[in-house]
């Protein structure tokens, strides 16, 4: 699997997880485990994109 394919896979998984979390919020259910998985996936995706802390700060517009 190429890095591009892996990034797309992570993005798809994040989108599915976001929909699941949204539904859990609407139903009033706890989504602690899903939020931890979401955070981990975001961390992986940002690491692949080369967007560390400094990259995020540099891209912010004031």
C-alpha positions as CSV (number, residue, x, y, z in Angstrom):
1,X,0.0,0.0,0.0
2,X,1.4,3.4,-1.0
3,X,1.5,6.3,1.4
4,X,-1.2,8.0,-0.6
5,X,-3.5,5.0,-0.4
6,X,-2.8,4.8,3.3
7,X,-3.7,8.4,3.8
8,X,-6.9,8.0,1.9
9,X,-7.7,4.9,4.0
10,X,-7.1,6.9,7.2
11,X,-9.3,9.7,5.9
12,X,-12.1,7.3,5.1
13,X,-11.9,5.7,8.5
14,X,-12.0,9.1,10.2
15,X,-15.1,10.0,8.2
16,X,-16.8,6.8,9.2
17,X,-15.8,7.3,12.8
18,X,-17.1,10.9,12.8
19,X,-20.5,9.7,11.5
20,X,-20.5,7.1,14.3
21,X,-19.6,9.7,17.0
22,X,-22.3,12.1,15.7
23,X,-24.9,9.4,15.9
24,X,-23.8,8.5,19.4
25,X,-24.0,12.2,20.4
26,X,-27.5,12.5,19.0
27,X,-28.6,9.3,20.9
28,X,-27.0,10.6,24.1
29,X,-24.5,7.7,24.4
30,X,-21.0,7.8,25.7
31,X,-18.3,7.9,23.0
32,X,-15.1,7.8,25.0
33,X,-13.5,4.9,23.2
34,X,-14.4,6.3,19.8
35,X,-12.9,9.7,20.7
36,X,-9.6,8.0,21.7
37,X,-9.5,6.1,18.3
38,X,-10.3,9.4,16.5
39,X,-7.4,11.2,18.2
40,X,-5.0,8.4,17.4
41,X,-6.1,8.4,13.7
42,X,-5.7,12.1,13.5
43,X,-2.2,11.9,15.0
44,X,-1.2,9.3,12.4
45,X,-2.6,11.3,9.5
46,X,-0.9,14.5,10.6
47,X,2.4,12.7,11.1
48,X,2.1,11.4,7.5
49,X,1.3,14.8,6.2
50,X,4.3,16.3,8.1
51,X,2.1,18.6,10.1
52,X,3.6,18.7,13.5
53,X,3.1,21.4,16.1
54,X,5.2,23.9,14.3
55,X,3.5,23.2,10.9
56,X,0.1,23.8,12.5
57,X,1.3,27.1,14.1
58,X,2.9,28.3,10.9
59,X,-0.2,27.7,8.9
60,X,-2.5,29.6,11.3
61,X,-3.6,33.0,10.0
62,X,-3.8,35.8,12.5
